[in-house]
Amino acid sequence: MLKDLISPFRYKPILDNGGIQKGTLPQKNKPKAKNQQQTLNRLWKYLAVYRLHLNLVIAMVIISSVLSLLGPFLAGKAIDHYIVTRDSDGILTLLAGLAIIYLFTSITLFLQNYWMIGIAQNTVSKMRNDLFNHLHKLPIPFFDKRQHGELMSRVTNDIENVSSTLNSSVIQVISSILILIGTISVMLYLSPLLTVLTLIIIPLMFTGMKWITNRTGRLFKIQQRNLGELNGFIEETISGQRIVKTFSQEKKVINEFINKNDQLKGAGFWASAYSGFIPKLMNGLNNLSFTVIAAIGGWLAYKGHISIGTIVIFAEYSRQFTRPLNDLANQFNTVLSAIAGAERVFDILNEQEESKDEHNTTNLFYVDGSVEFCGVSFSYEKEGNTISDISFSVTPGETVALVGATGAGKTTIINLISRFYDADSGSILIDGKEIKRIKREELRKHMGFVLQDSYLFQGTIRENIRYGRLEATDDEVERAAELANAHSFIMKLPEQYETVLKQDGSGISQGQKQLLSIARAILADPSILILDEATSSIDTITELKIQDALQRLMEGRTSFVVAHRLNTIQKADQIIVLSEGQIIERGSHQELLSRKGYYFGLFNSQLQKI
């Protein structure tokens, strides 16, 4: 019967090499959260900016703590001096004094909370700004290797965890320490014997606390990590919902979600369960302390060693003694959770930014568009080259098509030209200048991109096109749309150019999104144009219109075209055929056909499929 009752809460496996295995509790030899002290030091740098306000908060906490200790002390003394002697005037005076004390206590509590909330919100706002700004300084490889949802979790959940802790825990910890020190001091003043007997519970408390916190620290960190992974999976699944339904993989993703959700539940359950032992432990110790005071204190009062009022003060202070211990224990778990969140934030801030431009870099005020690869090799994983010893040259205004099977290295060449990645060896020249000697921002200002996965931001169609050149006028935006053959479909929309697109452009077709992406590139008026499978998502009729527009756009500009449909690149000045990261053929369309090599076979195989 008992087994059936607890079975819904049985621990689920946490799949982590350093975490917890199925059906077992965390062991002492498992690693703790790393760099806690370093994380706290770094967090303090954010808080130190508001040192003046923090001092005011601490002053209010000290005043409120003293006042909270003063109330029970006066109440106990009143029993001996006013109630036992039936002094009504003294009782009224005491009541007036207590009213003033509790009024000032309320004022100080309000001020300390008000100021601390301001400090907390300003601190986490600065952290969030620093994290978001840093994300924009990180290289593309960083994002290629991480789930977007997991990164979102660090910007939102982890920082919000820090915010919640700063809002309440800092004041609670300081107040608890002060009350604890004040309580012990007054208790020693009143009766050293009763104080010593009351402090007997401290070794018991620390033993229990150590056993609990050794487990909760690791579990809170695992919980935050699992939450990030779950967020990443949810974001990925929602973004790819069309693919999920197309391939009828609902059961698969549901099962994966259940597994990840169970992992999060397992860590969360045991973290909460262990931390939940703390108030139960403290309540038990509180009852033990009260029993000792009642028994020994009653005997001392009977013998005339202490007064009844002193016993009352001790009884109240014993609660105040265990309450801050209880609060400290609870806040300790909260702080551990916040440290785990802050550590995940600082892990991102510690990531190396995109390599700085060299000191002798130059600006590009004008680009002719000549491009030269000289013995370029590159690997994403540093194990086996993705491209090897690539060499070719492009004169200004030429159109170069990159052809090859998936993984041949076409997109890698595009990534190297735009400096999303830097070559491992060899050199790339733009207008005769080594590309590493050109500032990235200046380089990309002269480049226009139309990628296979067209991405549009939430906003109006006009705003999305203007993203290519923010200072463009409305007429220039509409002209770019006309050149991309997007104007006609835009004018059929209810709000035309003011039509608001949802996130990632949902609400219009994939082909229409691609047309807007091309219009955006046209508006940028680049010297070097990069089209990575730019027409792959567009129907044949629309593609013909776009090809005509692109031919006008590419005239006089150096263009790199990655296309899987070879009929779209027949007019290219040179076609570079790649295989396994190496150039195997190069020439015009007719030249390559006359050689009857790899390109000839590839072109004919596509013709047969039409």
N, C-alpha and C positions, 0 to 999 in steps of 0.2 A: 504493500500500500504506500509506504513512504517513498519507495523507489519510483512509483508512478507519479507521485506528487512533484518530485524534484526533477523528473526526466526532461521536462521542457526547458529547464535551465541548465542542463548539462553542458559542460564546456565543449566548445567546438574548436577544431584545430586551427592554430595560427601558423601559416606556412611561411616560416622564416628560419633561416639557418641559425640565427642567434636568438631565436625566440623560444616558443613553447611547443612541445610535441603533443600529439593527441593524447588526451586523457591524463596529462600530468600537470602538476603545478610548477611555477617557475622555481628554478634551482638557484642556489646562492652563487654558483660559478658562472652564471650567465652575465654578460656584460651590462654595466649600468649605462645610463645616458651619458654621452661623452661631453667633455668640456663645459660642465655646468658652471664652474667658477668663471670661465672665460665668457660664457654667455651672459652671466650676471654683470660682469664688468662692462661688457659692451652695452647692455641695457642701461646701466647707470650713466653712460655717456649721453644717452638721450635724455634721461631724467635730470642730469646735472644742469642742463640749460635753464631749468625752472627751479634753481636752488633756493631763490628767495621765497617763492611760493611754498616750496617744500618745508622751509624753515617755519613759515607761518602755520602750515598744517601740523607740524610736529609740536609747535607751541600750543595750538588748540587741543591736540591730543593729550599733552601733558596736563593742561588745565582741566579737561574733562575727566581724566583719570584720577587726578587728585580729588576733584569734587565727588566722583563716584565712591571713593574711599572714605570721604568725610561724612557722608550721609549715614552709613551703618554705625560708624564710630560715635556720632552724636546721639543716635537713637539708643545705643547701648548705655551711654553715660546718662541719658535721660531717665532710664529705668532706675538707676541707682540714686540719682539726685532729685528727680521730680516725681516719678510715679510712686516709688516706695514711700517718699515723704509727703505725697499728695499735695505737691506744690503746683497749683493750677496756673499761676502766672508764669512759672518756669516752663510748663508744658506749652503754653501759648507762644512764648518766646522761641522755644525750640521749633514749633510748627512753622513759625514765620521764617526762621533761619533755614529750615529744610526746603521751604517753598522757594526761597531765593537761590539756594544751592541747585535745586533741580531746574530752575529757570535758566540759570547760567550754563548748566550742563547741556540743556537743549540747544542754547545758542551756539556753544562751542562745537557741538556735534554737527549742527547745520553748516557752520563755516568750514569745518575740516572736510566734510563730505563735498561741499560745493567747490572748494579749491582743488581737492584731490581729483574730482571728476574732470575739471578743466585741464589739470596736468596730464591725466591719463589720456584724454581725447587728443590733446595737442601732441603728446608723445607718439601715440600709435598713428596719428595722421602723418607725422614726419616719417615714421618707419614705413608706412604704406607708400608715401611719395618716393622715398629712397629706393624701395624695392621695385616700384613700377618704373622709375627712371633707370634703375640698373638693368632691368630686363631689356630695355631698349639699347643698352650698350653691349649686350652679350652677343656673341657670334651666332650665326645660323646653326652651326653644328650642335650648340647647346639645346636648341628647340627641337632639332631633328631627333634627339635621343630621349626626349621626355614627353610624357603625356601632358596635354594642355590643361586638362581638368585638374591634374595633380598640382600644377603650377598655380592655377586659380585658387586651389585650396590654401596654398601658402599665403596668397595675397588677402584672402578673406577669412577663412576659418582660424588659421593659426594666429593672425594678428588680432582677430576679435577675441581669441582666448587670452592673449596678453592684455588687451583692453579691459576685459572683465576682471582680471586679477588685479590690475593696477587700480581700478575703480574702488575695490572693496578690501582686498587682502592687505595692501600696504598699511592702511590705517589700522586694520584689525590686528596685524602683527605687532605694530608699535604699541598700540593700546594694551594688548595682552601682556607684553613684556613689562610695561610700566606698572600695570595693575598688579602683576605678579610680584615685582620688586617691592611695591608699596605695601601690599598685603603682608608679605613676609616680615617687612620691617616693623609694621604696627603690631603684628602677632608676637614678635620677639619682645617688643616693649611691654605688652600686656602680660604675657606668660611664656617664658622660654620653654618650660616643660611641655605645655600643650602644643607649642610650635614644633618642637622636635618630634612629638608623637604624630602630628599632622604630616610632617615631611617624610614620614616612613613610606608613604605611597609613591614618592618620586622614583626610587629604583624600580618599583614594579611598573610604573608608567613608562619609563625609558626602555625597559626590556620589551614591553609589549609594542611600543612605538617603533623600535628598531626592527623588530620582526615584521611589522606591517609595512613600513616605508621601504624596506629592502625590496619588497615586491611591487609596491604601487609605482615607484619611479619608472621601472622598466615597462610596466604595463601601460602607463599613460603615454609613454613614447611610442610604443607599438600601436596604441589606439590612434594617435595622431597620424602615424604613417598609414595605417589601414584606412583611415578616413580619407586621406589624400588619394590613395589608390582607388577607393570606391568612387570618389568624385570624378577622377579621371576616366574611369570606366563608364560612368553615367554620361559624361559629356561626350565621349566618343560614340556611345551607342545612340544617343539622341541625334548627334550630327549625322550618323550613318544609318538613320532609321529606314530610309528608302532602300538601301542595300540589304538591310536585315529582312525587310518584308519581301524584297524581290527574290531572295534565295531561301525564303521560308525558314529563317534561322532564329525565330522567336524563342523556341525552347532552349536553344543553345545559349543565347545571351541571358535568358532568365536563369538558367542553371548557373552560369558564371556569376551573375549578380547575387544569387542566393549564397554561393560559396564565399564571395568577397564580403557580403553582408554578415554571414556567420562568423567570419574572421574578425570583423569589426565588433560584432556582438560579443564574441568570446573575450576579446581584450577589454571591452567596455564593462562587461559583466564582472570580471574578476578584479579590475581596477576599482570599480564601485563597491564590490563586495568587501575587498580588503580595507578600503578607506572607510566603509561603513562600520567596520569593527571598532573604529576609534571612539566614536561617541558612546558605544556600548561599554567599552573598556573604561572610559572616563566616568560614566555614570556609576559603574560598579565601584570604582575607586572613591568617588565622591560619597557614596553611601557608607563605605568603609570608614572614611575620614570623619563623617558626621557621627557615626556610632562611637568612635574613639573619643571624640570631643564630648559627646553627651555623657558617656560613662565616666571618663576620668575627670571631666569638668564638674560633673555633678558631685562626685566624691570630694573634690577640692573645695567646692562651694559649701558642702556639708561640714567640712573641717574648718571653714572660715578663711581659707587661703586666698580665694578669689570671690568676686561678687557675682550676683545673678546677671547683671548687665554685661560683665566681661564674657560670661558664657554665651550670651546672645550675640555679642560682637564676634566671638570666635565662630559661632555657628554660621553667621552670615559671611564672615571672611573665608570660611572653609569652602563655601560655594564659590566665592569670588576667586579663591585660590585654584580650584579645579576648573572653573569656567574658562579662564585664559589658557590653561593648559589644553583644555578641550578645543578651544578656538585655534590655538597654535597648531595643534595636531591636524585639524581640518584644513586650515589654511596652508599647512605644509604640503598637503596633497594637491591643493589648488595651485600652489606655486610651482610644484613639480610639473604639473600639466602645462602651465604657462611657459616654463623654461623649455619644455620639449617643443612647444609651438615657436618660441623665440629662436630656438636653436635651428629649426627648419627654415625660418626666415633668414637668419644670418648665414646659413649654408648657401643660400642663393646669392646673398650679398658678397660672399667670399669667392664666388665663381669669377674666374678671370675674365675681364672685359675683352671685347674684340681688340686684337693687338693694335697698339697705338701706331699712328702714322709716323714714319721716320722723320727725324728732325729736318732733313733737307728735302722734304716733299714740296711739290710745287702745285700751284693752282692751274686749272684748265679753263681759260676764258673762252677758248675756241678749240674745237676738235675737227680735224679733217676727216678722221675716221679710218686711218690705216691701222691694221692690227697684225702683229707677228708673234707666232709661237716658236720658240727656239728650244728644242729638246726638253719639253715640259713633261714631267712625270708627277703623278699624284695618287694618293691612296686615302680613303676615308678612315680606315681602321689601322693604317700603318702596317698592315700585313698583306703583302701582295698588291701591286699597283693596280688602280682602277684604269688609269691611262699611263702609257709608257712611251717616252721619247717622241712626243708629238711635236711636229714642226710643220708650219705652213704660214703663208703670208696673204694678207688681204689688202688690196689697194682701196683708197677712199671711194665710196659709192658702190662698191661691189656687193652683190648678194651671194652669200655662202650658205649652202644647204648642208646640214649634217644628217647623215643617213646611217642606219645600222640597227641591229636587233636590240631588244631591251637589254640594258646593262652594258652596251658597247662603249659608252662613255660620252654620249651626245650631251646630256644635261650637265655632266661634269665639266665639259669645256665651257658651257654657258656660265656655270657657277664660278669658274676661274676668271673668266673675262670680267664679271661683275664684282669680283673679290668677295663673294660670299665665303669662299675658301681661298687659301693661298697655296700655290704650287709647292710641292716638296723639293723639286729641283727644276732647273731650266729657268727661262725668263719669258715674260709676256710683255710686249711693247705696244703702246698706244701712241700713235704719231711719233714713233721713235723713242719714246720715253718709257723706261722700266715702270711697269704698272705699280710696283711697290713704292715708287717715288712720287706717286700721285695720291693726293688725299682721297679717301674713299667717297666722302660726300661730294667732292668736285667731280670725281669720276662718274658717279651714278647720276649726277645732274644732267649729264650728256647722253644718258642711256634711257631708252624706253623699253618697257617689258610688257609682253602679253604672254602669260603663262598658260599651261594646259588647264590648271585648276584656277579658274577665274574667281576672284574674291571681291565682293562688294560689301561696303560697310552699311550699317543701319543709317538711313538718311535719305534725302531726295536723290532723284536721278541726276539732277544738276550738280549736286554736291559731290556725288561719286565720280562724275566725269571731271569736275574741276580739281579733284585730288591730284591729277597729273600736273597741274600748274595753278596754284591757289590764287594768283593774281589775275587769272584769265577773266575776260568779260563774258557776259551772257551770250553775246553774239559769237564769240570765239568757241564757247562750249557747244553751241548749236551747230556751228560750222564743222567742228570735229565730229559730232554725231552724224552729220550728213555724209562726211567722207567715209565713215565706218558703216554707212547704210543702216544706222540705228534711228535716224530721225523719224522715219515713217512709222515705225511701231511705237515710238515714244508719243507721237502726236495722237495716236489712237487710245492712249491711256486716259482715264478720267481726269487726272490732274496734270497730264503731260509731263513736262520737265520737273514739276513740283511733286510728282508722285513719290510717296515715301516708301522706300524698300525696307523690308524686314531684315533681320540679321542674316548676313551672308547672301543677301539678295533673294531670299525665298519670296515667291509671289510672282516671279517671271520665269520664263523657260531658261534652260541652260544655254541655248543658243543666243538668246537675248542678253544674258549676262555676259557672254563672250563678246558680243557686239559692243556693249558698254565698256568692257575692258580695253577693246581696241580703240574706241573713241578716246578713252583716257590716255592711252599711249600716243595717239595722234596729237592731242592737245599739248602734251609735254614737249613736242617738237624736238626730238632727240637727234643727235648726230649718229649714234649707233643704235640700231633697232634690233631687239631680240624677240623672236617669236618661237616659243617652245610649245609645239603641238597646238598652235593658236587656233586652228580651224577644226580641231578634232571633234568638237562637240556641236558642230553646226551642220545643218542639212545641206545637201548638194546644191540646191538653188541659191540659198543664202551664201554658201561658200564661194560660188562663182562671182557674186556681187562683191564679196569681201576681197577676193583675190584681185579684182580690178581696182578696188580702193587701195589695197596694200601695194599694188604695183606703183600707183601714183605716189603713195606715201614713201616708198622705199627709193624712189628716184632721187639720186643725189645723196643718198645716205648709205652707210655701211650697214648691211643687214645680215643677221645670222638666223637661219630658219631651221628649226627641228621639226620634221614632218614624217609621219608614218605612211601617208598616202603620197606616193612618188609622183603622181600626175600633177600635184600642186607645186612642184619645184622644177619643172622642166625649163623654166626661163632663168634659173639661177646661173650666175656667172661661173661659179665652180661648185661642184658637189664633192664633199669629202665623205668617203665611205669608211666607217669604223667597224672593227670587229675585235672583241676582247681587249679593248683599250688601245688599239693601234690603228693607224691609217693603212688601209690595204689598197685603196683606189682613190684617185682624185682627177677631176676633169669636168668638162661640161656634160650635159645630158647626152648629147649625140656622141661625144668622144667615148664616154663610158659604155654606151650601147655598142659602139663599133668594136670595142675590145672583147665583148662577149664574156665578161668575167662575172664577179659576184653581183655587181649592180644589174647587169643584164638579166641574170636569172631572177633576181628579186623583182625587177620591174615587170618581167613577163609573167611571173607567178601572180602578181597583183592584177594584171590585165585579165588573166584567166578567171579570176574571182568576180570580176565585174559583170 
